[in-house]
Structure formats: structure tokens, C-alpha cells
């Protein structure tokens, strides 16, 4: 079908367009590269065609007339034409979803704790993350977490003040690293002003069975020569 002369693609002009068979593209008079494909069935689809830097023409469908009025189609066409001429994808990729606390906790354990801490610390922090942080806060996006969430978790663990304080400490370190890693913008740490519980030092003595086990271990070490006798006497 012969190409039609460009027209100003207003709502009235587009509504009046029709073809008897097949389809054709009608281009806009004012915005080069902006057009609408008209089908004999009555279906009309906005489109864009322009040249890429150092390349051939590229045509992109923007959407149906039924879903996109002319003013919106013209605005989107201008954006797409500009992106194609600059060598970019016609439509920018959607932003990556914001990480959750569970995502951050996993990265914190793998990229920081397991790399920099002793096995005992890895075990302790892993247990805090697994038993307390992820069950309570794991589903929240990082931007959603504020002091109220941390304070509520801290209060919930008030019968175990040492664990409660340690949990807040881990969350605080996680969010400091999240900012350093660039996965959350600079913001006040959600653990700020969460008042820690007073911790009472505990003194513990070995049970009789633990004393016997220690004695047997020292006797065995002295017998096989793996420990100096003076060290056994010291213990």
C-alpha cells in the first residue's frame, strides 16, 4: 500500500484513519520517526522508527491507541527516539528490586563474617541471623526498616538481654555495610538510640562430670606427650 503523507497525529486525525486491506504506517508531521500503524481490522498501534548511531533504522512498537492517548504516545515516542539516537536500548531496563533484610543478612554472612571472623564468631552471628533477625525482619525492604522495628525486636528478647544486645549490634553492622556496599542510600542507622539492656556478668563452675572429663583429657595428653607436664599441672 502506498505510504500516506505525514499528518499531525491528533486524536481526531488518528480516529479518522482507516485502510481497506492489510496495514500501513502513518507518520507524524511534527515529530519525525513517530507514527501509528493502522490495520484493516481497525487496530491501531503507535510506533517509532529512527536510526541508531552508525547503524540501520530501528522500529519499536509503543502500544495500542486504545491503551495510550496521542499526547502520551508523542511524549514516549520522543523519549524512545532520543534513546535510540544515543545508542541506548529503546526502553531502560527496570531497576533491580530493593534488597530485603534477608538478602542483606545473607551477603553480610558470606561476604563479611565468614571472610573476616573466627569460626566461633561465624557460628554465633549465624545463629543470631538465623533465629532472630531473619524471622522477624527478613521480609522487609531495607528502606522500610526503622528504629521501631529494631526496638520491637530488642524488647521481644528482653528476657535474654545479652542476646538482645548482640542482635542489635549485628543489625547495626549489617546496615553500616549496606551503606558502604551501596545497596542502600546514606540514612540514619535504624539501631540508633536503641538503649541496650544492662548485662549481669555470670560466673560458672565446672560440674563434677566436666571435671572428670577434663582430668581424663589431661591424663591422655600427658601420656601421649602432646602436652608438657608443666602445662598439665597448671590446669
Secondary structure, 3 states (H helix, E strand, C coil): CCCCCCECCCHHHHHHCCCCCCEEEEEECCCCCEEEEEECCCCEEEEEEEECCCCCEEEEEEEECCCCCHHHHHHHHHHHHHHHHCCCCCCCCCCCCCCEHHHHHHHHHHHHHHHHCCHHHHHHHHHHHHHHHHHHHCCCEHHHCCHHHHHHHHHHCCCCHHHHHHHHHHHHHHHHHHHHHCCCCCCCCCCCCCCCCCCCCCCCCCCHHHHHHHHHHHHHHHHHCCCCHHHHHHC
